[in-house]
Amino acid sequence: MAAHFDSVLENSPFRRLVPSLYRRIGPLLYDDKLIARRYGFRFLLDQSNLIDNSMLYRFGWEGAKYAQFMDYWKASSIGNSETIFLDIGAHWALYAIRASGEANISRICAFEPDPRNKAQLAANLFLNDLVGRIEVIDHAVSDEDGEVSLLLAPLKNRGVTKIGDASEAGDADVVTVKSERLDSRFPERDRNYLIKMDVEGVELRALKGMRDMLSANRAILMIETNSGLDAVRDYLAALGYEHVAVLHDKKGEDDHLFSNVG
């Protein structure tokens, strides 16, 4: 019921009016960091961060995209079978936490290398009694097992932290984190995967590191990519994946569904 109510509010024609009022009074009423219930779960949210601000005052984040992603999976040939959920670029694990409430999700892994996001992620797992249910991996998903430079996004939008060259960091802080190929972590075959990927421009590197995994298993992928779409589509097509849908949202950012299952 709570999740349905949040979905109604998130898509309400009044969603712009209410946030504008709350944004004016929110800083006067609440601390910068507070706990709010959304989609039937509790989240520690930071008002200064874009995604958190939307969760607080627009009643959600990417709710329509999540619903379309789940609907496609449930209607597919693997929708009634045990499925592994991978949240790649988890931020503070909104998708992973919501997936924990879905039937037939047998395992959940959240990959988040930004130490600030990982700290918030851990708090959200604790708030929802999901410590142990969701595996947290603080590595960047890439095409090599090793280390990469991570360019930390500003506090106002921690969702755009990305792998990059330290020489291009500008004013951004840079940390060195471990990277891994998912082929190394998931060598099994004949499994079902549901994969959400948001890695800020290095989608192809991440996909190249999971080539064997994608070839040997059934998977549905939701990938946020814009300028790199053609390269991603061509790479996945060579592995037998079809570009099955484009998911739009009110922010103007597209996610793309790819699948090798019927």
N, C-alpha and C positions, 0 to 999 in steps of 0.2 A: 504493500500500500504506500509506504513512504517513497519507494523508488518511483512509483507511478505518479505520485503527487509532485515530486521534483521534476519529472519529465513534463508534466502539464505546465508548471511554472516556467521551465526553461524555454518552452515553445509558445508561451502566452504572448498576445499582442501587447500586454502591459509590462513585459520584461524590461523594456527600456526605461519606462517611467519609474518603476520601483527602484532599480539600481541607482538612478540619478539621485533619488531622495536618500537612499541608504548611504551612498558614498559621501554625502554631505554630513550626515550625522554619525556614520560608523566610527570614524576616528575619535569622536568625542565620547562614544559609548563603550568602545571595545579596545582592548590592548592590540598591539600589532599582530600578535599571534594568539589564535583562539581556536577552540574546537567547535565544529559545526557538523550537523548530520545531513548528509546528502545521499540519495540513492539507497537509503537503508543502511548506510555505514557511517561511522564517525571519522572525521578527518581533522588533523592538526593543520591549520591554514595560516599563511603569512600574508597579511593584507597588502604588503608591498610588492608581491609577486603577481604577475599578470594572470596566471592560471588560477591561483588561489582567490584572487579578487573576483574572477568570474564565478567561481564556485560559491563564494559568499553572497554576491550581489546580483548575479544573473542565474543563480540556482543550479548551476551545473557547468560542465565543460565537455564538449564533443558528445553530448548525450545521443544525438541522432545518429552520429557515425557509429558509436558503440552498438546501438540497437540494430543498425543495418548489418554490421559485421556479424553479430550473433545470429540474426535471422538467416543470413546466408549459410552460415555453418549448420544451423539446426535443420535447414531444409535440404542440406547436402547428404550424400551417401554416408558420411562419417558423423552426422549430427547425433546419432543415437549410440555412438561408440565412444569408448574411453579416448580422450584427447588430451594432449599435452599443450599447455598454453605458455607461450613465450612473450614476455613484454620487454622488447629491446629498445632501450631508451625510455626507461620506465618513469623518469622524473620521480615523483613520490608515490608511484604505483597505483594511480587511479584505475587503469585498465586491469591490472593484476588483481586488485582488491575486488572490483566488480565481478571479475571472472570467477572468483572464489565462490560466488553464490549461484553459479550455473551448474546444472546437473551434467554429469559425464566428463567434467574437467578433472582428470586424475592427477595432474601434476602442474604446478605453476612455478615458473622461473622469471624473476625480474632482474634485468641487467641495467645497472645505473652506476657509471663511474664518477660522476660529480659528487664529491664528498658532502657537499651541503644538501643536495637532493637526497642522497642516501640516508643522511641523518633524519630528515623529515619522513622518509619512507619507513625507516625503522619505527618511528613513533606511531605512524599510522597502522602498521602491522600490530603493534602492541595494543593500540586502542580497540582493535577489532578482533583480538584473540587469534591472530593469524600468524604469529611467530611459529615457524616450523611448517606451517601449511604452505607458505610462499617462500621459496628459496631465493635469497638475495645474493647476486654476484656483482661485485664492484669492479668488473672489467669492462673495457670497451670492446664491442663486437667488431671484428675486423677480418682482414685476409691473412693475418700473421699472428702467431703466438709470440708475444714479446712485450714491448712497451711502446706507448705513443704519447705525444704531447696533447693535453686537453686544454682548450682555450675556454676558461670559465666565463659564462655569460654574466652580465650585470645583475644585481639583486632584483631589479624590477622585472626581469624576465629570465629566470633561471632555466627555462625550457629550451634555450638556444645555445647552451654549452655544446661544443663540438670538437672533434678531432681536427687538428691542424698543425701547421708549422709554427714553432715558437717565434720565428722571425717575423711572422705576420700578425702577431698578437696585438700590436698597438698598445692600448691602455688595459687590455684584458690580462688578468692573472693567468699564469700557466702552471699546470701541475703535470707530473709524469705519472701515468697509470698503466696497469697491465692491460694488454690486449689479448684476445683469443679468437681462434677459429671455432665456430660451432661444430664443425666436423670433428674436432678433437673432443668436445664435450658430449656429443650425441652420436656415437658410432652405430647405434642400433638401426635395424631395418624394419620395414613393414609396420611403422607406427603412424599415428594420426597427430598432426600438429596444427595448431591455430596460432598464428604469429602476427603480432602487432609490431611494426618497426617505425621508429621516429628517430633518425640519427643525423639529422641536420646536414644533408648533402653527401654523406659517405655511404649511401645505400649500396652502391655497386661493390665497394670494398667488403661490406658486411656479407653480401650475397655470395661473393666469390669464396669467402671463408666457410660457407655452408653448402657448397656445391654437392658434395656426396650425400649429405643429409637430405637435401631437397630432392635429389634423384632417387633415393632409396626409400622414400616415405611418401605418404599422402599429406598434403598441406594446403591450407588456405592462408594467404598472407594479406595483411592490410598495411600498405606502405605509404608514408607521407613523402612525396617527391614531386617536384615541379620541373626545374630545369633539367634534371637527370632522367626524366620519364622514358625517353626513347631508349637510352642505354639499358635501363632496368627492364623494360618490356622485351627488348631483344635478347637479353641475357636469360631471362626466365623462359621465354619462348623456346630457346634452344634446349631447355631442361624439361619441356613438355607442359609448361604452365600457360594458361590462357588468361588474358586481361579481361575480367568478367564484369567489372563495374567501377564507376567513379563515384566516390562519396564526397558530397559537398557539405559545407557548413556556412554559418553566417559570417565567419571571419574571412571567407574567400580563399581558404586553403583547401586543397584537394588531397584526399587519400585515394589509393587505388587498390582494388582487390584483384588478386591473382590466385588461381587455383588449378590443381591437377586432378581434382575429384569431380564427380558428377553431382 
